[in-house]
Amino acid sequence: MVLARMTIWKFRPNEREQGINALYEALSGPAYSQKGFVGSVTLLSQDNDGMVTTISLWEIEETRADSEHLFKKAYEISQKSLTGSPEIKNFRVYSAELNIGLQR
């Protein structure tokens, strides 16, 4: 079973680029070294210039729960650029197919 955490971040006008860079620095390296981390996807909204959605994938619930400190740190780092608290939703992954190797 694979689990996913989807987080929707809403940035102030003209602060998305700065905010997404802060999120990337806070989450990417530390997450990859976290036990149970499977991968992630970062989505930049085409309809809302201030919105970013991150999806992280985890092997089991315990590893996803253990990663909470990473997201708290990311929130603290990017808080000044946000319009409010991020919206977080957790999922069980039913299926996933990716045939791309996109990286930042």
Biopython code that builds the backbone (N, CA, C, O; Angstrom):
import numpy as np
from Bio.PDB.StructureBuilder import StructureBuilder

atoms = [
    (1, "MET", "N", (0.845, -1.178, 0.000)),
    (1, "MET", "CA", (0.000, 0.000, 0.000)),
    (1, "MET", "C", (0.888, 1.237, 0.000)),
    (1, "MET", "O", (1.916, 1.273, 0.676)),
    (2, "VAL", "N", (0.490, 2.236, -0.751)),
    (2, "VAL", "CA", (1.177, 3.521, -0.779)),
    (2, "VAL", "C", (0.171, 4.590, -0.365)),
    (2, "VAL", "O", (-0.997, 4.546, -0.752)),
    (3, "LEU", "N", (0.637, 5.539, 0.417)),
    (3, "LEU", "CA", (-0.209, 6.629, 0.898)),
    (3, "LEU", "C", (0.288, 7.948, 0.336)),
    (3, "LEU", "O", (1.463, 8.084, -0.004)),
    (4, "ALA", "N", (-0.604, 8.913, 0.241)),
    (4, "ALA", "CA", (-0.249, 10.226, -0.298)),
    (4, "ALA", "C", (-0.738, 11.329, 0.627)),
    (4, "ALA", "O", (-1.802, 11.233, 1.238)),
    (5, "ARG", "N", (0.063, 12.371, 0.709)),
    (5, "ARG", "CA", (-0.344, 13.599, 1.397)),
    (5, "ARG", "C", (-0.404, 14.679, 0.319)),
    (5, "ARG", "O", (0.591, 14.952, -0.352)),
    (6, "MET", "N", (-1.572, 15.288, 0.160)),
    (6, "MET", "CA", (-1.721, 16.389, -0.781)),
    (6, "MET", "C", (-1.844, 17.670, 0.039)),
    (6, "MET", "O", (-2.683, 17.775, 0.934)),
    (7, "THR", "N", (-1.002, 18.628, -0.281)),
    (7, "THR", "CA", (-1.026, 19.905, 0.425)),
    (7, "THR", "C", (-1.223, 21.020, -0.589)),
    (7, "THR", "O", (-0.501, 21.104, -1.582)),
    (8, "ILE", "N", (-2.203, 21.874, -0.333)),
    (8, "ILE", "CA", (-2.463, 23.019, -1.206)),
    (8, "ILE", "C", (-1.951, 24.267, -0.486)),
    (8, "ILE", "O", (-2.412, 24.614, 0.601)),
    (9, "TRP", "N", (-0.996, 24.923, -1.119)),
    (9, "TRP", "CA", (-0.362, 26.128, -0.584)),
    (9, "TRP", "C", (-0.866, 27.310, -1.383)),
    (9, "TRP", "O", (-0.854, 27.271, -2.613)),
    (10, "LYS", "N", (-1.310, 28.368, -0.708)),
    (10, "LYS", "CA", (-1.812, 29.569, -1.397)),
    (10, "LYS", "C", (-0.922, 30.746, -1.009)),
    (10, "LYS", "O", (-0.881, 31.177, 0.144)),
    (11, "PHE", "N", (-0.214, 31.247, -2.019)),
    (11, "PHE", "CA", (0.752, 32.320, -1.799)),
    (11, "PHE", "C", (0.167, 33.685, -2.124)),
    (11, "PHE", "O", (-0.754, 33.816, -2.931)),
    (12, "ARG", "N", (0.717, 34.677, -1.487)),
    (12, "ARG", "CA", (0.336, 36.066, -1.760)),
    (12, "ARG", "C", (0.713, 36.407, -3.202)),
    (12, "ARG", "O", (1.582, 35.761, -3.787)),
    (13, "PRO", "N", (0.060, 37.419, -3.774)),
    (13, "PRO", "CA", (0.395, 37.817, -5.149)),
    (13, "PRO", "C", (1.894, 38.082, -5.311)),
    (13, "PRO", "O", (2.521, 38.728, -4.472)),
    (14, "ASN", "N", (2.437, 37.576, -6.387)),
    (14, "ASN", "CA", (3.839, 37.755, -6.763)),
    (14, "ASN", "C", (4.835, 37.113, -5.794)),
    (14, "ASN", "O", (6.017, 37.454, -5.821)),
    (15, "GLU", "N", (4.385, 36.196, -4.946)),
    (15, "GLU", "CA", (5.297, 35.542, -4.008)),
    (15, "GLU", "C", (5.356, 34.027, -4.201)),
    (15, "GLU", "O", (6.006, 33.328, -3.424)),
    (16, "ARG", "N", (4.682, 33.517, -5.232)),
    (16, "ARG", "CA", (4.674, 32.071, -5.444)),
    (16, "ARG", "C", (6.066, 31.541, -5.751)),
    (16, "ARG", "O", (6.464, 30.515, -5.200)),
    (17, "GLU", "N", (6.804, 32.205, -6.605)),
    (17, "GLU", "CA", (8.142, 31.716, -6.992)),
    (17, "GLU", "C", (9.059, 31.625, -5.783)),
    (17, "GLU", "O", (9.735, 30.616, -5.585)),
    (18, "GLN", "N", (9.083, 32.664, -4.984)),
    (18, "GLN", "CA", (9.898, 32.674, -3.769)),
    (18, "GLN", "C", (9.417, 31.595, -2.802)),
    (18, "GLN", "O", (10.227, 30.886, -2.204)),
    (19, "GLY", "N", (8.114, 31.474, -2.652)),
    (19, "GLY", "CA", (7.544, 30.494, -1.741)),
    (19, "GLY", "C", (7.791, 29.065, -2.175)),
    (19, "GLY", "O", (8.112, 28.214, -1.345)),
    (20, "ILE", "N", (7.648, 28.785, -3.468)),
    (20, "ILE", "CA", (7.860, 27.424, -3.951)),
    (20, "ILE", "C", (9.320, 27.035, -3.827)),
    (20, "ILE", "O", (9.633, 25.874, -3.560)),
    (21, "ASN", "N", (10.215, 27.989, -4.015)),
    (21, "ASN", "CA", (11.641, 27.696, -3.824)),
    (21, "ASN", "C", (11.938, 27.362, -2.365)),
    (21, "ASN", "O", (12.732, 26.463, -2.087)),
    (22, "ALA", "N", (11.316, 28.068, -1.443)),
    (22, "ALA", "CA", (11.489, 27.781, -0.015)),
    (22, "ALA", "C", (10.927, 26.406, 0.323)),
    (22, "ALA", "O", (11.539, 25.652, 1.079)),
    (23, "LEU", "N", (9.762, 26.078, -0.235)),
    (23, "LEU", "CA", (9.185, 24.758, -0.009)),
    (23, "LEU", "C", (10.085, 23.660, -0.547)),
    (23, "LEU", "O", (10.307, 22.642, 0.108)),
    (24, "TYR", "N", (10.593, 23.879, -1.737)),
    (24, "TYR", "CA", (11.455, 22.882, -2.371)),
    (24, "TYR", "C", (12.689, 22.614, -1.510)),
    (24, "TYR", "O", (13.062, 21.462, -1.289)),
    (25, "GLU", "N", (13.308, 23.673, -1.034)),
    (25, "GLU", "CA", (14.500, 23.521, -0.191)),
    (25, "GLU", "C", (14.167, 22.814, 1.122)),
    (25, "GLU", "O", (14.945, 21.988, 1.598)),
    (26, "ALA", "N", (13.021, 23.134, 1.702)),
    (26, "ALA", "CA", (12.646, 22.560, 2.996)),
    (26, "ALA", "C", (12.202, 21.106, 2.883)),
    (26, "ALA", "O", (12.380, 20.331, 3.822)),
    (27, "LEU", "N", (11.629, 20.731, 1.751)),
    (27, "LEU", "CA", (11.032, 19.407, 1.639)),
    (27, "LEU", "C", (11.821, 18.404, 0.808)),
    (27, "LEU", "O", (11.872, 17.226, 1.164)),
    (28, "SER", "N", (12.435, 18.832, -0.282)),
    (28, "SER", "CA", (12.973, 17.860, -1.224)),
    (28, "SER", "C", (14.103, 17.011, -0.643)),
    (28, "SER", "O", (13.979, 15.788, -0.588)),
    (29, "GLY", "N", (15.176, 17.619, -0.218)),
    (29, "GLY", "CA", (16.303, 16.851, 0.318)),
    (29, "GLY", "C", (15.942, 16.066, 1.561)),
    (29, "GLY", "O", (16.179, 14.859, 1.614)),
    (30, "PRO", "N", (15.371, 16.725, 2.571)),
    (30, "PRO", "CA", (14.998, 16.004, 3.791)),
    (30, "PRO", "C", (13.990, 14.877, 3.549)),
    (30, "PRO", "O", (14.080, 13.828, 4.186)),
    (31, "ALA", "N", (13.050, 15.073, 2.656)),
    (31, "ALA", "CA", (12.051, 14.031, 2.394)),
    (31, "ALA", "C", (12.706, 12.795, 1.789)),
    (31, "ALA", "O", (12.384, 11.669, 2.166)),
    (32, "TYR", "N", (13.633, 13.008, 0.844)),
    (32, "TYR", "CA", (14.286, 11.871, 0.204)),
    (32, "TYR", "C", (15.098, 11.042, 1.192)),
    (32, "TYR", "O", (15.293, 9.846, 0.977)),
    (33, "SER", "N", (15.565, 11.649, 2.252)),
    (33, "SER", "CA", (16.326, 10.899, 3.247)),
    (33, "SER", "C", (15.418, 10.308, 4.324)),
    (33, "SER", "O", (15.885, 9.562, 5.185)),
    (34, "GLN", "N", (14.139, 10.630, 4.282)),
    (34, "GLN", "CA", (13.174, 10.127, 5.258)),
    (34, "GLN", "C", (12.806, 8.684, 4.917)),
    (34, "GLN", "O", (12.486, 8.380, 3.768)),
    (35, "LYS", "N", (12.851, 7.813, 5.893)),
    (35, "LYS", "CA", (12.477, 6.416, 5.691)),
    (35, "LYS", "C", (11.038, 6.332, 5.187)),
    (35, "LYS", "O", (10.145, 6.985, 5.726)),
    (36, "GLY", "N", (10.822, 5.530, 4.160)),
    (36, "GLY", "CA", (9.481, 5.301, 3.650)),
    (36, "GLY", "C", (9.010, 6.274, 2.590)),
    (36, "GLY", "O", (7.901, 6.130, 2.075)),
    (37, "PHE", "N", (9.832, 7.271, 2.246)),
    (37, "PHE", "CA", (9.449, 8.239, 1.217)),
    (37, "PHE", "C", (9.552, 7.574, -0.149)),
    (37, "PHE", "O", (10.571, 6.960, -0.466)),
    (38, "VAL", "N", (8.502, 7.692, -0.961)),
    (38, "VAL", "CA", (8.466, 7.069, -2.274)),
    (38, "VAL", "C", (8.739, 8.083, -3.380)),
    (38, "VAL", "O", (9.429, 7.768, -4.349)),
    (39, "GLY", "N", (8.206, 9.295, -3.248)),
    (39, "GLY", "CA", (8.391, 10.315, -4.267)),
    (39, "GLY", "C", (7.428, 11.471, -4.050)),
    (39, "GLY", "O", (6.645, 11.486, -3.100)),
    (40, "SER", "N", (7.509, 12.444, -4.963)),
    (40, "SER", "CA", (6.632, 13.606, -4.831)),
    (40, "SER", "C", (6.357, 14.229, -6.190)),
    (40, "SER", "O", (7.071, 13.998, -7.166)),
    (41, "VAL", "N", (5.298, 15.024, -6.217)),
    (41, "VAL", "CA", (4.916, 15.788, -7.399)),
    (41, "VAL", "C", (4.560, 17.185, -6.909)),
    (41, "VAL", "O", (3.853, 17.333, -5.912)),
    (42, "THR", "N", (5.043, 18.202, -7.598)),
    (42, "THR", "CA", (4.688, 19.585, -7.289)),
    (42, "THR", "C", (3.945, 20.153, -8.492)),
    (42, "THR", "O", (4.452, 20.120, -9.614)),
    (43, "LEU", "N", (2.752, 20.669, -8.258)),
    (43, "LEU", "CA", (1.898, 21.179, -9.320)),
    (43, "LEU", "C", (1.696, 22.678, -9.151)),
    (43, "LEU", "O", (1.304, 23.133, -8.076)),
    (44, "LEU", "N", (1.961, 23.449, -10.199)),
    (44, "LEU", "CA", (1.725, 24.890, -10.200)),
    (44, "LEU", "C", (0.411, 25.133, -10.939)),
    (44, "LEU", "O", (0.274, 24.775, -12.109)),
    (45, "SER", "N", (-0.535, 25.732, -10.260)),
    (45, "SER", "CA", (-1.843, 25.974, -10.855)),
    (45, "SER", "C", (-1.726, 26.876, -12.078)),
    (45, "SER", "O", (-0.993, 27.865, -12.065)),
    (46, "GLN", "N", (-2.452, 26.529, -13.128)),
    (46, "GLN", "CA", (-2.517, 27.384, -14.311)),
    (46, "GLN", "C", (-3.643, 28.400, -14.190)),
    (46, "GLN", "O", (-3.679, 29.378, -14.938)),
    (47, "ASP", "N", (-4.564, 28.178, -13.255)),
    (47, "ASP", "CA", (-5.715, 29.049, -13.081)),
    (47, "ASP", "C", (-5.533, 30.070, -11.966)),
    (47, "ASP", "O", (-6.212, 31.097, -11.941)),
    (48, "ASN", "N", (-4.618, 29.788, -11.049)),
    (48, "ASN", "CA", (-4.403, 30.656, -9.893)),
    (48, "ASN", "C", (-2.904, 30.808, -9.684)),
    (48, "ASN", "O", (-2.236, 29.870, -9.249)),
    (49, "ASP", "N", (-2.378, 31.981, -9.992)),
    (49, "ASP", "CA", (-0.935, 32.205, -9.926)),
    (49, "ASP", "C", (-0.350, 32.042, -8.531)),
    (49, "ASP", "O", (0.867, 31.921, -8.389)),
    (50, "GLY", "N", (-1.179, 32.036, -7.506)),
    (50, "GLY", "CA", (-0.680, 31.917, -6.151)),
    (50, "GLY", "C", (-0.766, 30.513, -5.571)),
    (50, "GLY", "O", (-0.331, 30.288, -4.442)),
    (51, "MET", "N", (-1.319, 29.563, -6.322)),
    (51, "MET", "CA", (-1.571, 28.239, -5.753)),
    (51, "MET", "C", (-0.566, 27.194, -6.232)),
    (51, "MET", "O", (-0.239, 27.102, -7.415)),
    (52, "VAL", "N", (-0.088, 26.406, -5.257)),
    (52, "VAL", "CA", (0.820, 25.296, -5.511)),
    (52, "VAL", "C", (0.270, 24.084, -4.770)),
    (52, "VAL", "O", (-0.142, 24.191, -3.615)),
    (53, "THR", "N", (0.263, 22.941, -5.432)),
    (53, "THR", "CA", (-0.160, 21.696, -4.793)),
    (53, "THR", "C", (1.021, 20.751, -4.765)),
    (53, "THR", "O", (1.644, 20.499, -5.796)),
    (54, "THR", "N", (1.332, 20.225, -3.587)),
    (54, "THR", "CA", (2.382, 19.216, -3.473)),
    (54, "THR", "C", (1.735, 17.896, -3.086)),
    (54, "THR", "O", (0.827, 17.851, -2.257)),
    (55, "ILE", "N", (2.215, 16.833, -3.694)),
    (55, "ILE", "CA", (1.753, 15.486, -3.372)),
    (55, "ILE", "C", (2.979, 14.655, -3.044)),
    (55, "ILE", "O", (3.868, 14.479, -3.877)),
    (56, "SER", "N", (3.015, 14.146, -1.820)),
    (56, "SER", "CA", (4.125, 13.279, -1.425)),
    (56, "SER", "C", (3.586, 11.872, -1.219)),
    (56, "SER", "O", (2.461, 11.686, -0.753)),
    (57, "LEU", "N", (4.398, 10.888, -1.571)),
    (57, "LEU", "CA", (3.992, 9.489, -1.517)),
    (57, "LEU", "C", (4.836, 8.753, -0.483)),
    (57, "LEU", "O", (6.051, 8.935, -0.402)),
    (58, "TRP", "N", (4.158, 7.915, 0.309)),
    (58, "TRP", "CA", (4.795, 7.238, 1.444)),
    (58, "TRP", "C", (4.412, 5.772, 1.458)),
    (58, "TRP", "O", (3.311, 5.406, 1.047)),
    (59, "GLU", "N", (5.327, 4.927, 1.936)),
    (59, "GLU", "CA", (5.091, 3.479, 1.951)),
    (59, "GLU", "C", (3.987, 3.055, 2.912)),
    (59, "GLU", "O", (3.133, 2.242, 2.557)),
    (60, "ILE", "N", (3.997, 3.591, 4.110)),
    (60, "ILE", "CA", (3.007, 3.205, 5.112)),
    (60, "ILE", "C", (2.636, 4.415, 5.970)),
    (60, "ILE", "O", (3.328, 5.434, 5.952)),
    (61, "GLU", "N", (1.551, 4.296, 6.712)),
    (61, "GLU", "CA", (1.061, 5.408, 7.519)),
    (61, "GLU", "C", (2.095, 5.913, 8.517)),
    (61, "GLU", "O", (2.225, 7.120, 8.719)),
    (62, "GLU", "N", (2.825, 5.005, 9.136)),
    (62, "GLU", "CA", (3.826, 5.422, 10.125)),
    (62, "GLU", "C", (4.887, 6.331, 9.516)),
    (62, "GLU", "O", (5.313, 7.297, 10.149)),
    (63, "THR", "N", (5.314, 6.029, 8.295)),
    (63, "THR", "CA", (6.337, 6.873, 7.672)),
    (63, "THR", "C", (5.766, 8.223, 7.255)),
    (63, "THR", "O", (6.450, 9.244, 7.330)),
    (64, "ARG", "N", (4.513, 8.222, 6.817)),
    (64, "ARG", "CA", (3.880, 9.496, 6.481)),
    (64, "ARG", "C", (3.713, 10.335, 7.746)),
    (64, "ARG", "O", (3.990, 11.535, 7.732)),
    (65, "ALA", "N", (3.269, 9.729, 8.819)),
    (65, "ALA", "CA", (3.094, 10.449, 10.092)),
    (65, "ALA", "C", (4.437, 10.960, 10.618)),
    (65, "ALA", "O", (4.517, 12.060, 11.164)),
    (66, "ASP", "N", (5.487, 10.158, 10.452)),
    (66, "ASP", "CA", (6.817, 10.576, 10.913)),
    (66, "ASP", "C", (7.352, 11.783, 10.139)),
    (66, "ASP", "O", (8.269, 12.463, 10.601)),
    (67, "SER", "N", (6.783, 12.047, 8.971)),
    (67, "SER", "CA", (7.263, 13.155, 8.144)),
    (67, "SER", "C", (6.609, 14.492, 8.495)),
    (67, "SER", "O", (6.948, 15.518, 7.905)),
    (68, "GLU", "N", (5.685, 14.491, 9.441)),
    (68, "GLU", "CA", (4.964, 15.727, 9.794)),
    (68, "GLU", "C", (5.905, 16.876, 10.137)),
    (68, "GLU", "O", (5.611, 18.030, 9.827)),
    (69, "HIS", "N", (7.027, 16.572, 10.771)),
    (69, "HIS", "CA", (7.962, 17.644, 11.144)),
    (69, "HIS", "C", (8.508, 18.366, 9.920)),
    (69, "HIS", "O", (8.813, 19.556, 9.994)),
    (70, "LEU", "N", (8.637, 17.668, 8.794)),
    (70, "LEU", "CA", (9.107, 18.310, 7.562)),
    (70, "LEU", "C", (8.101, 19.349, 7.080)),
    (70, "LEU", "O", (8.487, 20.436, 6.650)),
    (71, "PHE", "N", (6.827, 19.022, 7.148)),
    (71, "PHE", "CA", (5.794, 19.929, 6.665)),
    (71, "PHE", "C", (5.591, 21.106, 7.617)),
    (71, "PHE", "O", (5.271, 22.213, 7.183)),
    (72, "LYS", "N", (5.775, 20.868, 8.902)),
    (72, "LYS", "CA", (5.715, 21.980, 9.856)),
    (72, "LYS", "C", (6.853, 22.956, 9.594)),
    (72, "LYS", "O", (6.660, 24.171, 9.640)),
    (73, "LYS", "N", (8.041, 22.423, 9.321)),
    (73, "LYS", "CA", (9.192, 23.282, 9.021)),
    (73, "LYS", "C", (8.954, 24.050, 7.715)),
    (73, "LYS", "O", (9.244, 25.243, 7.632)),
    (74, "ALA", "N", (8.432, 23.370, 6.710)),
    (74, "ALA", "CA", (8.146, 24.030, 5.429)),
    (74, "ALA", "C", (7.134, 25.149, 5.619)),
    (74, "ALA", "O", (7.271, 26.217, 5.022)),
    (75, "TYR", "N", (6.122, 24.916, 6.441)),
    (75, "TYR", "CA", (5.127, 25.954, 6.717)),
    (75, "TYR", "C", (5.768, 27.151, 7.417)),
    (75, "TYR", "O", (5.500, 28.298, 7.061)),
    (76, "GLU", "N", (6.604, 26.887, 8.403)),
    (76, "GLU", "CA", (7.271, 27.975, 9.123)),
    (76, "GLU", "C", (8.141, 28.803, 8.183)),
    (76, "GLU", "O", (8.169, 30.030, 8.282)),
    (77, "ILE", "N", (8.844, 28.147, 7.283)),
    (77, "ILE", "CA", (9.738, 28.839, 6.351)),
    (77, "ILE", "C", (8.951, 29.694, 5.358)),
    (77, "ILE", "O", (9.369, 30.804, 5.030)),
    (78, "SER", "N", (7.819, 29.187, 4.878)),
    (78, "SER", "CA", (7.071, 29.887, 3.827)),
    (78, "SER", "C", (5.894, 30.702, 4.354)),
    (78, "SER", "O", (5.196, 31.344, 3.569)),
    (79, "GLN", "N", (5.663, 30.690, 5.642)),
    (79, "GLN", "CA", (4.483, 31.314, 6.241)),
    (79, "GLN", "C", (4.309, 32.780, 5.843)),
    (79, "GLN", "O", (3.184, 33.219, 5.608)),
    (80, "LYS", "N", (5.384, 33.534, 5.764)),
    (80, "LYS", "CA", (5.291, 34.959, 5.421)),
    (80, "LYS", "C", (4.736, 35.179, 4.014)),
    (80, "LYS", "O", (4.138, 36.218, 3.734)),
    (81, "SER", "N", (4.935, 34.207, 3.135)),
    (81, "SER", "CA", (4.482, 34.327, 1.751)),
    (81, "SER", "C", (3.081, 33.776, 1.528)),
    (81, "SER", "O", (2.512, 33.963, 0.453)),
    (82, "LEU", "N", (2.510, 33.095, 2.531)),
    (82, "LEU", "CA", (1.216, 32.444, 2.377)),
    (82, "LEU", "C", (0.055, 33.358, 2.771)),
    (82, "LEU", "O", (0.214, 34.287, 3.562)),
    (83, "THR", "N", (-1.118, 33.069, 2.198)),
    (83, "THR", "CA", (-2.318, 33.823, 2.555)),
    (83, "THR", "C", (-3.060, 33.172, 3.712)),
    (83, "THR", "O", (-4.014, 33.752, 4.232)),
    (84, "GLY", "N", (-2.649, 31.998, 4.121)),
    (84, "GLY", "CA", (-3.282, 31.277, 5.228)),
    (84, "GLY", "C", (-2.588, 29.945, 5.418)),
    (84, "GLY", "O", (-1.545, 29.688, 4.816)),
    (85, "SER", "N", (-3.154, 29.114, 6.238)),
    (85, "SER", "CA", (-2.585, 27.786, 6.464)),
    (85, "SER", "C", (-2.818, 26.898, 5.247)),
    (85, "SER", "O", (-3.855, 27.000, 4.592)),
    (86, "PRO", "N", (-1.860, 26.030, 4.942)),
    (86, "PRO", "CA", (-2.068, 25.115, 3.818)),
    (86, "PRO", "C", (-3.188, 24.115, 4.123)),
    (86, "PRO", "O", (-3.434, 23.764, 5.276)),
    (87, "GLU", "N", (-3.843, 23.678, 3.079)),
    (87, "GLU", "CA", (-4.888, 22.659, 3.200)),
    (87, "GLU", "C", (-4.241, 21.299, 2.970)),
    (87, "GLU", "O", (-3.612, 21.076, 1.936)),
    (88, "ILE", "N", (-4.394, 20.387, 3.931)),
    (88, "ILE", "CA", (-3.749, 19.081, 3.854)),
    (88, "ILE", "C", (-4.810, 17.992, 3.808)),
    (88, "ILE", "O", (-5.756, 17.986, 4.596)),
    (89, "LYS", "N", (-4.630, 17.069, 2.864)),
    (89, "LYS", "CA", (-5.528, 15.917, 2.749)),
    (89, "LYS", "C", (-4.674, 14.669, 2.580)),
    (89, "LYS", "O", (-3.639, 14.697, 1.915)),
    (90, "ASN", "N", (-5.117, 13.578, 3.188)),
    (90, "ASN", "CA", (-4.395, 12.321, 3.092)),
    (90, "ASN", "C", (-5.210, 11.307, 2.303)),
    (90, "ASN", "O", (-6.438, 11.272, 2.393)),
    (91, "PHE", "N", (-4.508, 10.477, 1.524)),
    (91, "PHE", "CA", (-5.147, 9.515, 0.637)),
    (91, "PHE", "C", (-4.421, 8.173, 0.671)),
    (91, "PHE", "O", (-3.246, 8.095, 1.029)),
    (92, "ARG", "N", (-5.132, 7.136, 0.298)),
    (92, "ARG", "CA", (-4.528, 5.848, -0.036)),
    (92, "ARG", "C", (-4.456, 5.831, -1.555)),
    (92, "ARG", "O", (-5.450, 6.108, -2.226)),
    (93, "VAL", "N", (-3.303, 5.511, -2.096)),
    (93, "VAL", "CA", (-3.121, 5.526, -3.547)),
    (93, "VAL", "C", (-3.730, 4.264, -4.144)),
    (93, "VAL", "O", (-3.370, 3.146, -3.774)),
    (94, "TYR", "N", (-4.640, 4.459, -5.057)),
    (94, "TYR", "CA", (-5.289, 3.346, -5.745)),
    (94, "TYR", "C", (-4.416, 2.886, -6.918)),
    (94, "TYR", "O", (-4.201, 1.690, -7.113)),
    (95, "SER", "N", (-3.919, 3.852, -7.694)),
    (95, "SER", "CA", (-3.026, 3.527, -8.804)),
    (95, "SER", "C", (-2.185, 4.748, -9.132)),
    (95, "SER", "O", (-2.558, 5.880, -8.826)),
    (96, "ALA", "N", (-1.055, 4.502, -9.754)),
    (96, "ALA", "CA", (-0.176, 5.583, -10.203)),
    (96, "ALA", "C", (0.627, 5.079, -11.392)),
    (96, "ALA", "O", (1.193, 3.987, -11.356)),
    (97, "GLU", "N", (0.670, 5.872, -12.424)),
    (97, "GLU", "CA", (1.463, 5.546, -13.605)),
    (97, "GLU", "C", (2.171, 6.804, -14.058)),
    (97, "GLU", "O", (1.531, 7.788, -14.431)),
    (98, "LEU", "N", (3.473, 6.771, -14.027)),
    (98, "LEU", "CA", (4.276, 7.889, -14.500)),
    (98, "LEU", "C", (5.349, 7.353, -15.423)),
    (98, "LEU", "O", (6.049, 6.398, -15.086)),
    (99, "ASN", "N", (5.475, 7.955, -16.565)),
    (99, "ASN", "CA", (6.519, 7.554, -17.498)),
    (99, "ASN", "C", (7.345, 8.790, -17.843)),
    (99, "ASN", "O", (7.731, 8.999, -18.992)),
    (100, "ILE", "N", (7.604, 9.598, -16.824)),
    (100, "ILE", "CA", (8.373, 10.812, -17.015)),
    (100, "ILE", "C", (9.432, 10.906, -15.935)),
    (100, "ILE", "O", (9.306, 10.292, -14.876)),
    (101, "GLY", "N", (10.445, 11.651, -16.196)),
    (101, "GLY", "CA", (11.499, 11.827, -15.209)),
    (101, "GLY", "C", (11.756, 13.297, -14.954)),
    (101, "GLY", "O", (12.907, 13.726, -14.879)),
    (102, "LEU", "N", (10.701, 14.067, -14.820)),
    (102, "LEU", "CA", (10.843, 15.497, -14.599)),
    (102, "LEU", "C", (11.475, 15.766, -13.246)),
    (102, "LEU", "O", (11.129, 15.126, -12.253)),
    (103, "GLN", "N", (12.381, 16.691, -13.209)),
    (103, "GLN", "CA", (12.931, 17.191, -11.950)),
    (103, "GLN", "C", (13.063, 18.682, -12.087)),
    (103, "GLN", "O", (13.071, 19.221, -13.194)),
    (104, "ARG", "N", (13.161, 19.322, -10.997)),
    (104, "ARG", "CA", (13.271, 20.787, -10.986)),
    (104, "ARG", "C", (14.463, 21.236, -11.765)),
    (104, "ARG", "O", (14.718, 22.436, -11.867)),
]
sb = StructureBuilder()
sb.init_structure("model")
sb.init_model(0)
sb.init_chain("A")
sb.init_seg("    ")
for serial, (resi, resn, name, xyz) in enumerate(atoms, 1):
    if name == "N":
        sb.init_residue(resn, " ", resi, " ")
    sb.init_atom(name, np.array(xyz, "f"), 0.0, 1.0, " ", f" {name:<3s}", serial, name[0])
structure = sb.get_structure()
